[in-house]
Amino acid sequence: MPPNNEFSSIMFDLPDIEINVNMCCGTSDNRDASSSSRDDNKDSNSITAKVAQQSQITDSPVSIANADLLDIHYATVGDTSAVPLPPHHPASHAHSYSEGKVSVTRSARKRRIKRGCLASGGSEEYKSYEISYRIYRPELLRSTSELPLLVLHGGPSLPSSYLYPLIDQVRDRSIIFYDQLGCGQSDGPKDLNLYSISNSVDDLEALIKALDIPRFHLYGHSFGGVVAYEYVKRIAELPQYEQNSSNENNKGHVCQSIIISNSSTSVAMSNEESDCILQELEEGLATQDASIVNDAFWKRSQCRLEQTPTVLQEAIDNTGVEWFHSPHLLDYVAKSTSRWARELPPALIIGGTHDFVTKPCTEGWRQLFKHNKITEVDIDGSHYLHIEKPQEYGELLSTYLLRQEQE
């Protein structure tokens, strides 16, 4: 799929309200992005769309202002600078934070098969490791009106620091970051048998219990979206008696909503899509030079800014234990909940129009959630939308979270 840098202007006609949004790359804090977007905006097209308050999924999504998020099921979002930001707390609290560590347990089973025996007892070793977390605006952690946002990074093993721009984009609540085992400030055991999606979910549970957060929103970017989904799925599938006991002992720990950003329902599918894009780039550039093609792939489908921002580059340079090629991850395909499972929380699914995690990779999330409380939004950008389009991305998150708390 060739890149498409066109932007458009859209007008909405809703009962008693008319909103006009001029779409552009609104990146007031990123001069690299704004300079490149000015050329794109010269070719902007103008379209007009009627959006009903309960519109259905269509093959031709429309662009929306964040104020109308809950009135639609699927949309493409450009710049929403015409929409005012939700209320937020004073800037003096913006970068206050507290830090800590949580202990998690891993076991690596070692089997010894003796000659003449079908199986042997084997041994199982348990070890404790520490994962590091950081809470921004900790004074708001117990807020019952503006619930904390718990953030899961991608990679796997890309430190959570690349998601720190969310601090300024979602300014009305506490935000919890943590480095998953194997990266950042957390312990980094080299044994790849200690890493799996299930173990990552175990660690997330341990963190939630340790922080004792009664209610929260869950945000997962890329691989983090997979861990976030598997967490809410696990909780939904707990037997009723176990769920009641868990709520009583742990004071709830209820996930109010889940945001899945730039995440695929199938790792193999996203890898295949990446291969297709790479092949197209090779043909278009008339070269098989890996460095040239990979650089073009990065600028097309991962970060479309002229220069990679420092916050992202530093995280990449400090990537932890690389277990992406583990069968635990390569074979991953998201499965729906069992028949007896409770309903999953409301969900916001965010995709980038140029992301290597393409639409076929993300469209399956709707079926997995099995309810109509799911909103799908595509933003003109690639994999790191929170860096490429900070203004519209932040307004989208803030508005969605507030709407979920008002329902």
Secondary structure, DSSP 8 states (H G I E B T S, - for coil): -------EEEEEEETTEEEEEE-----TT-HHHHHHHHHHHTT-EEEE----TT----SS-EE--GGGGGG-SEEEE---TTS-------GGGTT-EEEEEEEEEEEEEE----TT-S----EEEEEEEEEEEEEESGGGTT-SSS--EEEE--TTT--GGGGTTHHHHS-SS-EEEE--TTSTTS-----GGG--HHHHHHHHHHHHHHHT-SEEEEEEETHHHHHHHHHHHHHHTS-HHHHHHHHHHHT--EEEEEEEES--SBHHHHHHHHHHHHHHHHHHHT---HHHHHHHHIIIII--SSS--HHHHHHHHT-----TTSHHHHT-B-----TT------EEEEEETT-SS-HHHHTHHHHHH-SS-EEEEEESS-S-HHHHSHHHHHHHHHHHHHHHHH-
